[in-house]
């Protein structure tokens, strides 16, 4: 099913020509380079999901965006001590092994693409990252300088560049994107957020709902939960609003067992704990004096069910149907105020 163009009629704040958004959802127009991306909006595969090869292609496009960013621009070498993070965090503490791989790559192969920074709006002589936070952290730990392109960006331009580059790489988990969207919503209108994160209005609404309904301390305790998608987080949001569930979840997350788990497994354990626990149904077969089967009675914590096969026990079925109204009236008479 096609979706309407969310950028139609959208007039963002004044953005340099090479940062201006274009009207295609799959394009990440940080550099005004739509030719990088084929239009797959009519492809059934594009509508259903992305293959592993497409994820790799997205990574390649993100790297190409950054290479083009450097082309024709002045790349400067900066001291990492002079660079601050974006004013809108987009990541939660991630897996240490991912960070170690980035450290090894930067140490062994050098920096493959510059990060994007702007002059810090409130601290002269310092800079603020638009994208490249992980590379900045790795370079800081290695004690090396970092290559960067410096651009004058206002707040909206910075978060659009930040969100679009992150979206190309697709290494932010669903809940990290939801938290990023929530933080953006405190400062920017939804049109800017949808442009920055390449989201449809309904997707953004779902993210903001999840971030609002699940307490921040619970999300922080679970962590980024890579691989856990929208449906699972929305299911958890519904569960924690039920009586007693949130207290149970918080107690589990405070335990040593929970802290020892990987973030993804911790989420699964929390969701299993939060789901309604229905007791195992019990049943018994109703038989006549001669052993003939009259029906089956099943019951659990939430319901009682009587099933009578009218072909096997027509007289008993008729008796139940005849007596049920009388039983109901007797019950009502005893429970009237």
Order of alpha helices (4+ residues) and beta strands (2+ residues): alpha-alpha-beta-beta-alpha-beta-beta-alpha-beta-alpha-alpha-alpha-alpha-alpha-alpha-alpha-alpha-alpha-beta-beta-beta-alpha
